[in-house]
Structure formats: structure tokens, C-alpha cells
Amino acid sequence: MEPRWLAIAYEELQLRVQEVPGASANPRIVEYHQATALKATSDEVPWCAAFVSYCLERSFVTSTHSAAARSYLDWGVGVSVVHPPLGAIVVLARGAGAPGREVRNAPGHVGFFWSHGEPGWISLLGGNQGDSVSIRSFPVSRLLGVRWAAF
């Protein structure tokens, strides 16, 4: 059975939420930001962690309330990186030469585990993936951690 937060994320995927070019902002992305302490008002501010926080909070699970992707490295409990459960929160490093998981204030990306793809790749359902809510594949080499809610 899929977790409620993943069902909410999938509903958002069906809405085809994406950034608005120019100075305007997509109100739905601004709504995601309201689930974080940053409460950004632009869809130009990185919003992957805001999307995860929004989905968790809507499913009555406490998020990190942080706009930082790597904040999820300390959230919940660790689960298998080899066989993550559907909907697990996956934290990735971002950028060439990105530091490891010990550096919490470095750039990162966070989304919900969707599936294993080609060998060495995983798919995530997440926000700010190609400037939209989407399902995208990422190399496993970028993986920093996989987390699950601590009920």
C-alpha cells in the first residue's frame, strides 16, 4: 500500500504543476513554499524540499519545515538504499563535486522514490524536476540517504 504522501504527490503530478516563466510565480508552487519556514513567494526559489514538505504536511506527517533538501537527511528513520519502499524520501547530492552527506548546508535534491530504472539509476516523483512536478531518473551515485517517517 502506498503512503498517503505519495498519493498527494501523484495528485500534484496530475495537475501538471510547473514554473511560470518571467516575474510571475505559479501560485501552487508558492503554496508548496508555505510548508517551509522560508515561505518563499517565487517559483524561482528552489522548491523540491517545499514540495516534499507540502505532501507530508497534507498527509498529517510532520516535515522538516525546511526549504533545504538535505534537511531530510535527519528526518524520520533510515531505510534500505538498495530496496527503498515506494514513496521513501530520497536525498541526492547536487552539482559536480558536491560534498557528501556530512555537509548539511550544501546543495541537494529531494523527492519520493518511485522506481528503479536502468542499472545505476532511480526514478523520483518530485518537485522542481525540470521546473515542474515530474517523475525523473537520477544516477544512484548521487544518493546521500533514504528516509521513512518515524511513526
C-alpha positions as a Markdown table, in Angstrom:
| # | Residue | x | y | z |
|---|---|---|---|---|
| 1 | Met | 0.0 | 0.0 | 0.0 |
| 2 | Glu | 1.4 | 3.4 | -0.9 |
| 3 | Pro | 1.8 | 6.1 | 1.7 |
| 4 | Arg | -0.7 | 8.9 | 1.7 |
| 5 | Trp | 2.1 | 11.5 | 1.0 |
| 6 | Leu | 2.9 | 9.7 | -2.3 |
| 7 | Ala | -0.8 | 9.7 | -3.3 |
| 8 | Ile | -0.8 | 13.5 | -2.7 |
| 9 | Ala | 2.4 | 13.9 | -4.7 |
| 10 | Tyr | 0.8 | 11.9 | -7.5 |
| 11 | Glu | -2.3 | 14.1 | -7.5 |
| 12 | Glu | 0.0 | 17.1 | -7.8 |
| 13 | Leu | 1.7 | 15.4 | -10.8 |
| 14 | Gln | -1.7 | 15.0 | -12.5 |
| 15 | Leu | -2.2 | 18.8 | -12.1 |
| 16 | Arg | 0.9 | 19.4 | -14.3 |
| 17 | Val | 2.4 | 21.9 | -11.9 |
| 18 | Gln | 5.2 | 23.9 | -13.4 |
| 19 | Glu | 7.1 | 27.1 | -13.0 |
| 20 | Val | 5.8 | 30.2 | -14.8 |
| 21 | Pro | 8.4 | 32.0 | -17.0 |
| 22 | Gly | 9.3 | 35.5 | -16.1 |
| 23 | Ala | 8.4 | 37.6 | -13.0 |
| 24 | Ser | 5.1 | 35.8 | -12.2 |
| 25 | Ala | 5.0 | 32.8 | -10.0 |
| 26 | Asn | 2.8 | 29.7 | -10.1 |
| 27 | Pro | 0.5 | 30.1 | -7.1 |
| 28 | Arg | 0.6 | 26.3 | -6.5 |
| 29 | Ile | 4.4 | 26.4 | -6.1 |
| 30 | Val | 4.1 | 29.4 | -3.7 |
| 31 | Glu | 1.6 | 27.2 | -1.7 |
| 32 | Tyr | 4.3 | 24.5 | -1.5 |
| 33 | His | 6.7 | 27.1 | -0.1 |
| 34 | Gln | 4.3 | 27.9 | 2.7 |
| 35 | Ala | 5.0 | 24.4 | 4.2 |
| 36 | Thr | 8.5 | 25.6 | 4.9 |
| 37 | Ala | 9.9 | 28.2 | 7.3 |
| 38 | Leu | 11.3 | 30.2 | 4.3 |
| 39 | Lys | 7.8 | 30.8 | 2.9 |
| 40 | Ala | 9.3 | 32.0 | -0.4 |
| 41 | Thr | 6.9 | 33.8 | -2.8 |
| 42 | Ser | 8.7 | 33.0 | -6.0 |
| 43 | Asp | 8.8 | 29.8 | -8.1 |
| 44 | Glu | 12.4 | 30.7 | -8.9 |
| 45 | Val | 13.5 | 29.7 | -5.4 |
| 46 | Pro | 14.4 | 26.0 | -5.4 |
| 47 | Trp | 11.3 | 24.2 | -4.3 |
| 48 | Cys | 12.0 | 20.4 | -4.2 |
| 49 | Ala | 12.0 | 20.4 | -0.4 |
| 50 | Ala | 9.0 | 22.6 | -0.2 |
| 51 | Phe | 7.1 | 20.1 | -2.4 |
| 52 | Val | 8.1 | 17.2 | -0.1 |
| 53 | Ser | 7.1 | 19.2 | 3.0 |
| 54 | Tyr | 3.8 | 20.1 | 1.4 |
| 55 | Cys | 2.9 | 16.5 | 0.6 |
| 56 | Leu | 4.0 | 15.3 | 4.1 |
| 57 | Glu | 2.1 | 18.0 | 5.9 |
| 58 | Arg | -1.1 | 17.4 | 3.8 |
| 59 | Ser | -0.9 | 13.8 | 4.9 |
| 60 | Phe | -0.6 | 14.8 | 8.6 |
| 61 | Val | 3.1 | 13.8 | 8.8 |
| 62 | Thr | 5.4 | 16.4 | 10.2 |
| 63 | Ser | 8.0 | 17.5 | 7.7 |
| 64 | Thr | 11.3 | 19.3 | 8.4 |
| 65 | His | 9.6 | 22.6 | 7.5 |
| 66 | Ser | 12.9 | 23.5 | 5.8 |
| 67 | Ala | 13.5 | 24.6 | 2.2 |
| 68 | Ala | 16.8 | 22.8 | 2.2 |
| 69 | Ala | 16.8 | 19.4 | 0.6 |
| 70 | Arg | 19.5 | 18.0 | 2.8 |
| 71 | Ser | 17.4 | 18.7 | 5.9 |
| 72 | Tyr | 15.7 | 15.4 | 5.1 |
| 73 | Leu | 18.9 | 13.5 | 5.9 |
| 74 | Asp | 18.0 | 13.9 | 9.6 |
| 75 | Trp | 14.2 | 13.3 | 9.2 |
| 76 | Gly | 12.5 | 10.1 | 10.1 |
| 77 | Val | 14.5 | 6.8 | 10.1 |
| 78 | Gly | 16.9 | 5.4 | 7.6 |
| 79 | Val | 15.7 | 2.7 | 5.3 |
| 80 | Ser | 17.4 | 0.5 | 2.7 |
| 81 | Val | 19.2 | 2.3 | -0.1 |
| 82 | Val | 19.2 | -0.9 | -2.1 |
| 83 | His | 15.5 | -1.7 | -1.9 |
| 84 | Pro | 13.7 | 1.5 | -0.8 |
| 85 | Pro | 10.0 | 1.3 | -0.2 |
| 86 | Leu | 7.7 | 3.1 | -2.7 |
| 87 | Gly | 7.4 | 6.7 | -1.5 |
| 88 | Ala | 10.5 | 6.8 | 0.6 |
| 89 | Ile | 12.2 | 10.1 | 0.8 |
| 90 | Val | 15.4 | 10.1 | -1.3 |
| 91 | Val | 18.1 | 12.8 | -0.8 |
| 92 | Leu | 20.6 | 13.4 | -3.6 |
| 93 | Ala | 23.7 | 15.5 | -3.9 |
| 94 | Arg | 23.5 | 18.3 | -6.4 |
| 95 | Gly | 26.3 | 19.7 | -8.6 |
| 96 | Ala | 29.7 | 18.5 | -9.8 |
| 97 | Gly | 32.0 | 17.7 | -6.9 |
| 98 | Ala | 29.1 | 18.0 | -4.3 |
| 99 | Pro | 30.1 | 17.1 | -0.8 |
| 100 | Gly | 28.9 | 14.0 | 1.0 |
| 101 | Arg | 26.1 | 13.6 | 3.4 |
| 102 | Glu | 28.2 | 15.1 | 6.3 |
| 103 | Val | 27.7 | 18.6 | 4.9 |
| 104 | Arg | 24.1 | 19.5 | 5.6 |
| 105 | Asn | 24.2 | 23.1 | 4.1 |
| 106 | Ala | 25.3 | 22.1 | 0.7 |
| 107 | Pro | 23.0 | 22.0 | -2.4 |
| 108 | Gly | 20.9 | 18.9 | -2.8 |
| 109 | His | 17.7 | 17.5 | -4.2 |
| 110 | Val | 14.9 | 15.6 | -2.5 |
| 111 | Gly | 11.9 | 13.6 | -3.8 |
| 112 | Phe | 9.9 | 10.4 | -3.4 |
| 113 | Phe | 11.2 | 7.1 | -4.5 |
| 114 | Trp | 9.2 | 5.9 | -7.5 |
| 115 | Ser | 11.1 | 3.0 | -9.1 |
| 116 | His | 14.5 | 1.5 | -10.1 |
| 117 | Gly | 15.3 | 2.3 | -13.7 |
| 118 | Glu | 18.2 | 1.3 | -15.8 |
| 119 | Pro | 21.0 | -0.2 | -13.7 |
| 120 | Gly | 22.5 | 2.5 | -11.6 |
| 121 | Trp | 19.5 | 4.8 | -11.8 |
| 122 | Ile | 16.4 | 5.5 | -9.7 |
| 123 | Ser | 13.3 | 7.4 | -10.5 |
| 124 | Leu | 11.8 | 10.0 | -8.2 |
| 125 | Leu | 8.4 | 11.7 | -8.1 |
| 126 | Gly | 9.3 | 15.2 | -7.0 |
| 127 | Gly | 9.0 | 19.0 | -7.4 |
| 128 | Asn | 11.4 | 21.2 | -9.2 |
| 129 | Gln | 12.5 | 18.5 | -11.5 |
| 130 | Gly | 12.7 | 20.1 | -14.9 |
| 131 | Asp | 11.0 | 23.1 | -13.3 |
| 132 | Ser | 7.9 | 21.0 | -12.7 |
| 133 | Val | 6.3 | 18.3 | -10.6 |
| 134 | Ser | 7.5 | 15.2 | -12.5 |
| 135 | Ile | 9.0 | 11.7 | -12.4 |
| 136 | Arg | 12.7 | 11.9 | -13.4 |
| 137 | Ser | 15.6 | 9.5 | -13.2 |
| 138 | Phe | 18.8 | 10.2 | -11.3 |
| 139 | Pro | 22.1 | 8.3 | -11.0 |
| 140 | Val | 22.4 | 6.2 | -7.8 |
| 141 | Ser | 25.9 | 7.7 | -7.5 |
| 142 | Arg | 24.2 | 11.0 | -6.2 |
| 143 | Leu | 22.3 | 9.2 | -3.5 |
| 144 | Leu | 23.0 | 10.6 | 0.0 |
| 145 | Gly | 20.2 | 8.9 | 2.0 |
| 146 | Val | 16.8 | 7.3 | 2.0 |
| 147 | Arg | 14.4 | 8.0 | 4.8 |
| 148 | Trp | 10.9 | 7.0 | 6.1 |
| 149 | Ala | 8.5 | 8.5 | 8.5 |
| 150 | Ala | 9.1 | 7.6 | 12.2 |
| 151 | Phe | 5.6 | 6.8 | 13.3 |
